[in-house]
Amino acid sequence: MIEINSVTKSYYSLTALDNITLKIPRGVVLGLLGPNGAGKSTLLKLIAGFLKPDKGIIKPLGRGWPVIGYKPERLLFPNHLTITQYMETVAGVSNIPSEASEKAIYDSLAQVNLVNEANRKIGGLSRGMRQRLGLAQSLLGDPPLLLLDEPSNGLDPTGQDEMRHYIQALHQAGKTIVISSHLLYEITQVCTQLIILNEGHIHYQNSMSEALALRPYALIRTNNDLAPVREMLQTLHPSIQIQKDSLILQNEAIELRRHILTMLLNLGYDVVHVEQKRVTLSEIYAEAIR
């Protein structure tokens, strides 16, 4: 849907994005992770057309640009207007024909469960409702591409669950979605693709399914420090890591688990914990921004 080639964007002496290249295929939910200042919001604004790159090019993967719906991180609403009045204003500046605006507004509000609140003034809305209004605003005109900057920002766990439900429903309806978030669990639950940004560079890029299926490992924890037998254990396989009283077996070394357990027992160690697991998104994130 969108192709980004060698894009750089700076603000005076600060380089927000440095030679970024990526593709956003149709139908994906792409999660952007990274610390503050990594360049996530800048990337969304570049795709939306609010900013122009200093270098490089952003172009559609097709004949023409898709219509884009954008929800910014900071939601600044006119509190004296009702939800309907505000949506009518947004529909007007979005060039939605007046004869079609009523249905467009209703459809957008219905997708985020705000139809029954349409006549409430924005100033009296909860934070969760304001986030849902921001999402409804981005849905006006039924755009195929949605850019959502921190859609669950400031929400309690119930509100976060609701937002994930809305995003999953939009994906199932065929939307292509790019999400910037600090919430690892949110990204894990809703995204099909993952990019981790740090200091303006892409440090990690993969499909979510492959990211979470990679690098299974087994953890063996003993009752004493393994330093006296470290050298002997590490000669068994290069994918064995030893950290004080624990062994981490990666890749093919996992197949040696039973042999190593027997060795440890024969050497006088008690095995207090054995666990086999796959890498988590938090581990991928920590490694990428290290």
Beta strands, then each sheet from edge to edge (+ up, - down):
strand 1: 2-11
strand 2: 14-24
strand 3: 29-33
strand 4: 55-60
strand 5: 68-71
strand 6: 145-149
strand 7: 176-180
strand 8: 193-198
strand 9: 201-207
strand 10: 217-222
strand 11: 240-243
strand 12: 246-250
strand 13: 271-277
sheet 1: 2+ 1- 4+
sheet 2: 5+ 6+ 7+ 3+ 8+ 9-
sheet 3: 11+ 12- 10+ 13-
end
